[in-house]
Amino acid sequence: MYRYLLHRILQIAITMFLLIAMVFILFRVMPGDPASMVLDPKMPPEAKALMKKQLGLDEPIYSQFIIYMKNLLHGDLGRSFYYGRPVYDVIMERLPNTILLFTSATIISWGLGYALGKRIAWRRGTRFEHALTFMGLLFYSVFLPWFGLIMIWIFSYRLGLFPLGGMITPELWTAGGAGIIALVLDVLHHLALPLFVLTLLSFAGAMLLMRSSMLETLREDYILTARAKGLSEKVVRDKHAARNALLPMVTALALSLSFSMSGGVLTETVFSWPGLGKEIVSATLNYDYPLAQAAFIFLAAIVLMANLVADIIYAYLDPRIRY
Amino acid sequence: MSFFEIQGLRMHYATSRGRVKAIRGVDLKMDKGQALGLAGESGCGKTSLGLSILRLLPNNAHITRGRILFHGEDLLRKSEEEMRRIRWKYISMVFQSAMNALNPVYRVGDQIVEAILAHEDITKDEAKERVSELFSLVGLDPGRAGQYPHEYSGGMRQRAVIAMALACHPELLIADEPTTALDVIHQKQIIEKMDELREKLGMTMIYITHDIAIISETCDVMAVMYGGKIVESSKVRDLLRRPMHPYTQGLIRSIPPLHDSVGRLTSIEGEPPSLLSPPRGCSFNPRCAYSRDICRTSEPPLRQLNGGLVACHFAEEIPWP
């Protein structure tokens, strides 16, 4: 196990290095120039040069890369060109918002997908299965921004049940005097609609994955044994079939969870959700190299770690797997 | 009232190509403590018959006619819950692919405990105690009950599956090709073990196999199945000494004799019948050397002859050297 872990961590380190180099180069070959965004065109040339020097942009690319890597190894992600604040602070400010929305949506979708998937596989060929599969696929193929806007129009604009966007009501937070419960309720009120839309449009993925995995498991001989043993239908379905069908779900869920950290760029835009996805777009558009690089590297690290965690959980769930 | 009886059972699978008539009228009678060997080629309906008894057939299978009487009660009329209680407690089964009959993610001992606790009102510790006894009974080290199936060898898994089948002391045990996946040495050990256990526990047993040698060693009565029907049945010794049905004769000719020098082995010409559209008349007639016009038009009934049962129009005339 330790040998395996060591091996995997080394693998992750190599992957990360290659990825950082790629991201670094990609941003620098992108047309355009951070100086044009940061610097006022009416500035005198000497001031421009001075500022470029301060940002470290006068150095050749390879030495910029070496400096960047050195700082990274010390845990220093640099300063955002745009905000003028440490990149780390900006990311840590946005990330919890993204986690709140996307991680809860992912967990609810997968929980729902698991519960429905095992049931429709168990009752294969019934109207119940056809209806759920059809509905799931229908919502799965809907374009989220379009659907999101329609939902906002119906529930927020026409019916006035939910806010039009954002994560909080600023007046409530700045005025003071509001209790903690009122503040939590305010966030939940903002969260409800995007969470509902995201879950509705994504549960089918998990459901169909669970369904096919479950159908495969139901063909196994040990399921026949379980039924022959006189176990109740529910025990056969949940303890014997679903437990085994869960195995392929773990990897997919871990990946899905890690990708959810990036936040849907489109979703966050539609619902004006102040998360990481929205930040990545603006950082890229603003030539904010340190922020954009850090965000990408950060997400890649999460994806790689999630894979490792999935493998470890896998070994725990399936006694046949030992590293 | 017999201990166990099947009357006129008919069953088909509904497939996209039509109805596959897997069981086309089977009658069977067994006394308590008897061992019946059910022989026949692959695809003749042996396994379907075993699964019908426990009502474990897949959803596309339909039993259209017949009764399965256990202690005089028709199993086909039981509710799903009544049936659940009968399974394993009264009738249990060793499956064809015993290699995969154990769930890979649970410990072997726990899977047996689960079966016991589903039927008996005893504590988990008592059930574990019984697992140890069962393990010793089938010749497994009780210390290995805490291991997972993949940590067992093929022979050990087979023994574990047999131990599991015996867990609730069933009255009737259906063993469907329990040793096909094993090498000859293990086969012999397991067969002997099962035979020993059957005598010790007074179990009634249905042994489904294509291996006539095994039947001759362990069973009292033998029935031969062909094309979804029983074509011949009688005491094992009688049947092997004087097989009456041409198909049974062919089966016996195709096994090498154990003690005599090996002469010519003959195989049965042709293919087993399609159960999708079985031939008219006797289902064996296309492969039968003795077939005449009547065999192609009229289906021979299973009738009494020389102390056994045979379904052939010309059983009296067909010679056996």
Interface residues (C-beta under 8 A of the other chain):
Chain A: G125 E220 D221 Y222 L224 T225 A226 R227 A228 K229 G230 L231 S232 V235 H240 R243 N244 L317 D318 P319 R320
Chain B: L54 L56 N59 R84 R85 I86 R87 W88 K89 S92 M93 F95 S97 N100 A101 L102 N103 P104 V105 E114 A115 A118 H119 Y148 H150 V161 M164
